[in-house]
């Protein structure tokens, strides 16, 4: 193996590492939005579920 092959291998490795780190950064940046959406879905499902009196319960507003 010559120096050209070693150099190309190193550049390819660092390129892959940078790509993975960029993708992780994107996922982590969107994580709060996904969590908020999941909480909204759970609140809507809880609001539609019949309560002990057979009526739908009030959605939790998250206050308090």
Residue, then its C-alpha position, 0 to 999 in steps of 0.5 A: x500500500x502506498x501513501x496515496x492509498x493511505x491518504x485516501x483511506x484516512x480522508x474517507x474515514x474522516x468523511x464518514x465520521x463527519x457524515x455520521x456526526x452531522x446526522x446525529x446532530x440533526x436528530x438531536x436538534x429535532x428531538x424536542x419537537x418529536x417529544x412535544x408531538x408525542x405528548x400532544x398525541x397522548x393528550x388527545x388519546x387520553x381526551x378521547x378515552x372514556x372516563x369512569x362516567x362514560x364520558x371523555x376526560x378533559x385533556x391535560x394542559x400541562x399546567x400545575 
